Amino acid sequence: MSKPAPTAQAVSHPKSYPCPQCQKLTVWQDNPYKPFCSDRCKLIDLGAWANEDYKLPAQDSPFSQDLE
């Protein structure tokens, strides 16, 4: 009895995702910098956080005037 030939579904490629910084496709599995593609992109993102480039809009709370 012979073995069936492998199908396209049996051969799997690692999933790739875009780097959040440079949008280059990068493999998630065994990537020490995930979700980034490199140490450089990781450090650029860290610098943006330290520089407070990532901010969420906020509304004043109804009690913020009471604190003044």
N, C-alpha and C positions, 0 to 999 in steps of 0.2 A: 504494500500500500504506500503511495507517495504522499508527501506533505503538500497541502494546498499552497499556491503561490501567495506571497504577502500582498495584501490589498493596499490601496492608497491610505485607507483609514488606519491600518496597522502601523504604518511608518509615521511617527509623530515628530514634529519639529517643536523646539521650545517656543513658547509664546513670547512675542515681542510687544513692548509697550513704548510709547514715546516718552522720552526724558522730559520731566516737567520744566526743565530750564531751557534746553536747546531743541527739543522736539525730535532728536535723533532716535531712531528705533533701537531699543536695547532689550536684551534678554533678561527676564526676571530671575530665572533659576541660576544659582551659583554666582550671582552678581553681588560683590561686596559693597557696592555703592548704591544699591537699589533704594529708592526708585530712580535714581539718577544714573547716567551712563558712565560717569567718571568722577574722580575726586574733585576735579576742577568745577564741574557743575554743582556738586554738593557744597563746595565752599562758597560759590557765588550765591547760592540760595541761603546759606547761613549768614552771609554778609547782608543780604537783603532783609533778613529777619532782625539782625542786630541794628540795622539802619532804620528799622520800623517802616519799611516800604510796604509791608502787608498789614493793612488796617481794615477793620470792619466798621462800617458806619454805625453810629450809635445815636440814640435819641436821649435827651435829658430825661431823667426820671421825674415824676411829679413832685418828688420831695427834695430835688437838688437845690431849690431856692431856699429851703428851710435850713440848709447847712451853711449858708453864707452869713 
